[in-house]
């Protein structure tokens, strides 16, 4: 089908810094995610929302990655791969619906969805334009979890 309803998304960028009300001697990576900001501290992820802060241990974070196709209404990111095209309004036969005067053809780009969840309530969905770009992110989270498990067990950090 076509793009009968367009989803509003917000472009985000990873950043280094320090969250409000936290003093640290290092710059901490962060990802804005909807109404939250995820701050990746060495020992846990701090989730900042408007009036609350939560903490999630790396070993409690579940990561799911999968490819996702998305009909783009605006510009396609330079590192995204366009895999198809559709009409904003499609007729029953799959062609453009001629009832709409400004029926635009939209590119369908392939993205990667990364869902971060935990039993404590973390539930964020990120979409990145470089397919398989989330693999390194997932590995880093698993290495952080393994390092913390080793330290708690009395061993050296990995």
C-alpha positions as CSV (number, residue, x, y, z in Angstrom):
1,X,0.0,0.0,0.0
2,X,0.9,3.6,0.0
3,X,1.6,6.1,2.7
4,X,-2.0,6.8,3.8
5,X,-0.9,8.3,7.0
6,X,2.5,9.8,7.7
7,X,4.3,9.4,11.0
8,X,5.9,12.4,12.6
9,X,9.5,11.6,13.6
10,X,12.3,13.7,15.1
11,X,15.9,13.6,14.0
12,X,18.2,13.2,16.9
13,X,22.0,13.2,17.4
14,X,24.1,11.4,19.9
15,X,25.9,13.8,22.3
16,X,28.6,13.9,25.0
17,X,28.1,16.0,28.1
18,X,26.7,15.9,31.6
19,X,23.1,15.9,32.6
20,X,21.6,18.6,34.8
21,X,22.1,18.1,38.5
22,X,24.9,15.5,38.1
23,X,28.5,16.3,38.6
24,X,31.0,14.0,36.9
25,X,34.6,14.0,35.9
26,X,33.9,12.5,32.4
27,X,31.7,13.3,29.5
28,X,28.8,10.9,29.3
29,X,27.2,9.8,26.0
30,X,23.5,10.5,25.7
31,X,20.6,9.8,23.4
32,X,17.4,11.8,23.3
33,X,14.5,9.3,23.0
34,X,11.1,10.8,22.9
35,X,10.4,12.6,26.2
36,X,13.4,10.9,27.8
37,X,17.1,11.3,27.6
38,X,19.3,8.2,28.1
39,X,22.6,8.9,29.7
40,X,25.1,6.0,29.5
41,X,27.2,6.2,32.6
42,X,30.0,3.6,33.3
43,X,27.9,1.7,35.8
44,X,24.3,2.2,34.6
45,X,22.0,4.1,32.3
46,X,20.2,7.1,33.8
47,X,16.9,7.9,32.2
48,X,15.9,11.5,32.6
49,X,12.4,12.6,32.1
50,X,10.6,15.9,32.8
51,X,10.4,15.5,36.6
52,X,11.9,12.1,37.2
53,X,15.2,10.1,36.9
54,X,15.4,6.4,36.8
55,X,18.4,4.0,36.7
56,X,18.8,0.8,34.7
57,X,21.6,-1.6,35.1
58,X,23.2,-2.7,31.8
59,X,22.6,-6.3,32.5
60,X,18.9,-5.6,32.8
61,X,18.6,-4.0,29.3
62,X,17.2,-6.1,26.5
63,X,18.1,-5.0,23.0
64,X,16.0,-6.0,19.9
65,X,17.2,-5.0,16.5
66,X,15.3,-5.5,13.2
67,X,15.1,-3.9,9.8
68,X,12.3,-1.5,9.1
69,X,10.9,0.1,5.9
70,X,9.6,3.7,6.2
71,X,8.0,5.9,3.6
72,X,9.8,9.2,3.9
73,X,7.9,12.5,3.6
74,X,11.0,14.6,3.8
75,X,14.7,14.2,2.9
76,X,16.2,10.8,3.1
77,X,19.4,10.7,5.3
78,X,22.6,10.3,3.2
79,X,23.5,6.9,4.8
80,X,20.0,5.4,4.3
81,X,19.3,3.0,1.5
82,X,16.2,3.7,-0.7
83,X,14.6,0.3,-1.4
84,X,11.3,1.2,-3.1
85,X,8.9,4.0,-3.8
86,X,5.1,4.5,-3.1
87,X,2.5,7.1,-3.7
88,X,1.2,9.2,-0.8
89,X,-2.3,8.1,-1.9
90,X,-2.6,4.7,-3.6
91,X,-5.6,3.3,-5.5
92,X,-6.8,-0.3,-5.2
93,X,-4.6,-1.4,-8.1
94,X,-1.5,-0.1,-6.4
95,X,-1.1,2.9,-8.7
96,X,-1.5,6.6,-7.8
97,X,-4.9,7.7,-6.7
98,X,-5.8,10.3,-9.3
99,X,-8.5,11.9,-7.0
100,X,-5.6,13.7,-5.2
101,X,-4.1,16.6,-7.2
102,X,-0.8,16.7,-5.4
103,X,-0.2,13.0,-4.9
104,X,3.5,12.7,-4.5
105,X,5.7,9.7,-5.0
106,X,7.6,9.0,-1.7
107,X,10.8,7.0,-1.3
108,X,10.8,4.0,1.0
109,X,14.0,3.8,3.0
110,X,15.4,0.8,4.9
111,X,16.2,1.6,8.5
112,X,17.1,-0.4,11.6
113,X,14.9,-0.3,14.6
114,X,16.5,-0.7,18.0
115,X,14.2,-1.4,20.9
116,X,15.6,-1.0,24.4
117,X,13.5,-2.5,27.2
118,X,13.9,-3.6,30.8
119,X,11.7,-5.1,33.5
120,X,12.0,-1.8,35.4
121,X,10.0,0.0,32.7
122,X,12.6,1.1,30.1
123,X,10.8,1.0,26.7
124,X,12.4,3.1,24.0
125,X,12.4,2.6,20.2
126,X,15.1,4.2,18.1
127,X,15.3,4.1,14.4
128,X,18.7,4.6,12.7
129,X,19.4,5.2,9.1
130,X,22.3,2.9,8.7
131,X,21.2,-0.7,8.7
132,X,23.3,-2.9,11.0
133,X,24.7,0.3,12.6
134,X,23.0,-0.9,15.8
135,X,25.2,-4.0,16.1
136,X,28.1,-2.1,17.6
137,X,25.7,-0.4,20.0
138,X,24.3,-3.8,21.1
139,X,27.8,-5.2,21.6
140,X,28.9,-2.2,23.7
141,X,25.8,-2.7,26.0
142,X,26.6,-6.4,26.3
143,X,30.2,-5.7,27.2
144,X,29.2,-3.2,29.8
145,X,26.9,-5.8,31.3
146,X,29.6,-8.5,31.3
147,X,32.1,-6.1,32.9
148,X,29.7,-5.3,35.7
149,X,28.9,-9.0,36.3
150,X,32.6,-9.8,36.5
151,X,33.2,-7.0,39.0
152,X,30.3,-8.1,41.2
153,X,31.7,-11.7,41.1
154,X,35.0,-10.4,42.3
155,X,36.9,-10.6,39.0
156,X,38.5,-8.0,36.9
157,X,36.4,-5.8,34.6
158,X,36.3,-6.9,31.0
